[in-house]
C-alpha cells in the first residue's frame, strides 16, 4: 500500500471511529450528564496521557488536541485521535501487548481484541473504562511498503449535554 493510500485509509478509519464511536457507549441524550466541552476535552486528553504511559515507548507522536463532535439530540462527545511512530515493528507490537495486559488492571474492559475491518486486518484493541465515561481504540499498523509502522489511538468520551444557555 502506498503512503498516500495508507493515509487515506487511516482517514477513513478515523472518520468511522468519530461517526460511530469507539464502542457501544450509551448515547441516550436523556441520560447524558451535563458538562462543559472544555472539561470533557481536558479529561479525554488526560486519558490519552495515561494510555501513552501504558504504551511506554520513546516515539514520535502526532500532535492534535481533543475535538468535539455531535452525538445525538443536542449531545456531544470529545475525541482525541493521535498516533505513535518511529520504534521498530517489534517495539510497537510489544507496546500493544502492554496495552492488552495493563488496561484491565487500570479500570478498562477490553470489548474487542482482534483484527480490524480493514483489508490489512490490522490488530485492534477496543476498551471501555469501567465507569462508562471513556473508550479507547488502538490499532497497530505494521510496516507496509515504504510506510513506517505505527500505533493509531483514538480516545473518546461518552456523550454529554451542554450546560443550559451554552453551545457546549
N, C-alpha and C positions, 0 to 999 in steps of 0.2 A: 504494500500500500504506500503510495507516495505521501510526502509530508502534507501536501495540500489536501489530499483525500482524508488523511488521518485527522487533520484539523477540522475538516467538515464533519466527519463522523463524531468527533468529540463535541462539536457544537450541537449536533442533533441529539446526542445523549444528554447533554446539559439541558437543552430545551425541554426534552421529555421529562427529565427529573424535576424541572421547575414547574411544568404544567401538571404533571401527575403526582408529584410529591415523591419523597424517598420511599415511603411505605404507606401503609394504610392508616396513618394517624387520623384521629377524629377531625372532621371538618364541619361539624354541625354548628352553624352560626349561633344558635340559641345557647349552646354550651360553651362557646368561646369566651374566655376571660377577657377583661378589659385591660389593655396595656398600651403604652406609647410605643411607637415604632422604634424610637431610638433605644429604649430599654431592651427590646427584643433583639435588635441588631447587635447591641453590646453583648448580650448573653450568647447569641449564636457565635460571635467571634471568640468568646471565652471557651465555648465548647470546642471550636476548631483548634484553639491552642492546646486544649487537653488531648485532642486526637493527635496533634503533632508531637506532643510529649510521649505518647504511647508508641508512635512510629519510631522515635528515637534515631533519626537519621540526620547526618550532615548533608544537606542537599540544597539545590536551588529551589526557591518557592515562588510560584506565581503570586503576584500581589494584586489582590482585589478585596474590597471590603464587602461586608454583608449587604444584601439588597432586599428591598421589599417587593413582594408580588401578591396579587389578589388570591384569595381562596374562593369563598362563596358568599353571596348575600352580604356584602359590606365588611367582610373579614379580610385579614391579610396575614401573611407569614413572612418571616425573614429567611433568606437562604444565602449560604456562603460557599460558592464554588472556588476551589483552589487546587493546585497540583504541586507535586514534587518531582524533580528530575535531576539527573547528574550521577547518582550512585549506579553501581552495576545492577544488572538484572537480578543477580543473586541477593544483593543487599535489599533491593526493593521487595523481592519475594519474601525475604526474612521479615521485613517490616510488616507485610501483610499478615504473616504468621503471628507476629506480636499483637497486632490488632485483633486477630481472631481469638487469641488466648486471653488478652487483657480486658477487652470490652466487657465480658460478663462479670469480671472481678470489680469493675468500676461502675456498675449500675446500668449496664446495657443488656438488652436481649437481642441476640442475633436472630433475625427473621428470614434472612437469605444468605446462603454461603455456597456459591457455585458459579457457573458461567453466566455472563450477562446475555442479553438478547442480540448482541452484535454478531456480525459474520465471523469476527475473530474469536468469539466466545471467551472474552476476557474474564479472568477471575473477579468476582464481585462479592463484597460483604455488605449487607444492609442490616443496620441495627437501630432499634428504638431505645431511648432512655426509659428506664422502668417507671419514671414519673410521667411519661407520655408527652413531655414537652419538646423533645428533640428527636431527630432521626439523622443518621449518617449513612452515606452511600460511598463506598470505597471501591475503586476499580484499578486493577493492575494491568497496564498495557506494556507487555514486554517489547523488546526491540524488534521492529519490523522495517526492513529495508534500511533507509538512512535515518529513520526517526529514532530519537532516543527513547529508552524505556522510561516510563513514568507511572506515578500513582495519581489518580484523579479522585479528589474527595469533594463531596458536597454535604454540608451540614445544613439542616433546615429546622425551623421551629414548627410547632403546632400552629393552628390558626388562632388569631386574637381579634378582638373587636377594638376599634379606636375609642378613645375617651370621647364623651359627648362634646360636640362643638369642634372636634378636631378631625382632620382627614386621616390621621393615624398617629 
